[in-house]
Amino acid sequence: MFQVLLGSSSRKFLKKCEKEVYDRVMQKVKELAVNPFPADVKRVVGKEEKVFRLRVGNYRIQYVVFHEKNEILVSDIDKRPRAYD
């Protein structure tokens, strides 16, 4: 089981978002702790490190997996058009 860490950008988004969105996103984040590579995950192209993204409706969760530490860093959560800037 992986430990999930939220980056500052992710925490900021979760503080501002609506409760329904918060619940859906947090459910996916909890699922990541058990399985960091679910069937609908994709790698973000154009980043130097291996960043993955997970879709939650119109929102994207971007994260990096550190296997040696057994950690997942959720670096960004945002709506699709802004998520890849």
C-alpha positions as CSV (number, residue, x, y, z in Angstrom):
1,M,0.0,0.0,0.0
2,F,1.3,3.4,-1.0
3,Q,1.2,6.6,1.1
4,V,-0.4,9.4,-0.8
5,L,1.0,12.9,-0.3
6,L,-0.8,16.1,-1.6
7,G,1.3,18.9,-3.0
8,S,0.5,22.5,-2.2
9,S,-1.4,23.1,-5.5
10,S,-3.5,20.0,-4.8
11,R,-4.4,21.1,-1.3
12,K,-5.3,24.6,-2.5
13,F,-7.6,23.1,-5.2
14,L,-9.3,20.8,-2.7
15,K,-9.9,23.7,-0.2
16,K,-11.7,25.8,-2.9
17,C,-13.7,23.1,-4.8
18,E,-17.3,22.1,-4.2
19,K,-18.1,19.2,-1.8
20,E,-19.3,16.9,-4.6
21,V,-16.0,17.4,-6.5
22,Y,-14.0,17.0,-3.4
23,D,-15.7,13.7,-2.5
24,R,-15.2,12.3,-6.0
25,V,-11.5,13.3,-6.2
26,M,-10.7,12.0,-2.7
27,Q,-12.3,8.7,-3.6
28,K,-9.9,8.3,-6.6
29,V,-6.9,9.5,-4.5
30,K,-7.7,6.8,-1.9
31,E,-8.0,4.2,-4.6
32,L,-4.5,5.3,-5.8
33,A,-3.0,4.2,-2.5
34,V,-4.1,0.6,-3.2
35,N,-3.4,0.6,-7.0
36,P,-1.3,3.4,-8.4
37,F,-1.8,2.3,-12.0
38,P,-5.6,1.8,-12.5
39,A,-6.9,0.9,-16.0
40,D,-7.8,4.4,-17.0
41,V,-4.4,6.1,-16.0
42,K,-2.3,7.7,-18.7
43,R,1.2,9.1,-18.8
44,V,1.6,12.9,-19.3
45,V,3.7,13.4,-22.4
46,G,6.3,16.3,-22.4
47,K,7.3,16.1,-18.8
48,E,10.8,15.0,-17.8
49,E,9.7,12.9,-14.9
50,K,7.1,10.2,-15.2
51,V,3.9,12.1,-14.4
52,F,0.7,10.2,-14.7
53,R,-2.8,11.5,-14.9
54,L,-6.2,10.2,-13.8
55,R,-9.5,11.4,-15.1
56,V,-12.3,12.4,-12.7
57,G,-15.1,13.8,-14.9
58,N,-13.8,17.2,-16.2
59,Y,-10.9,17.2,-13.7
60,R,-7.5,15.7,-13.9
61,I,-5.3,14.4,-11.1
62,Q,-1.6,14.5,-11.9
63,Y,0.8,12.4,-9.8
64,V,4.2,10.9,-9.6
65,V,4.9,7.4,-8.1
66,F,8.1,6.9,-6.0
67,H,8.4,3.1,-5.8
68,E,11.5,3.2,-3.6
69,K,9.7,5.2,-0.9
70,N,6.3,3.6,-1.4
71,E,4.8,7.1,-1.9
72,I,2.6,8.9,-4.4
73,L,2.8,12.6,-4.8
74,V,-0.4,14.2,-6.1
75,S,1.2,17.3,-7.7
76,D,-1.8,18.9,-9.3
77,I,-5.6,18.7,-9.6
78,D,-7.4,21.0,-12.0
79,K,-9.9,21.2,-14.8
80,R,-8.8,19.7,-18.1
81,P,-7.9,22.9,-20.0
82,R,-5.7,24.2,-17.2
83,A,-4.3,20.9,-16.0
84,Y,-1.5,20.7,-18.5
85,D,-0.1,24.3,-18.4
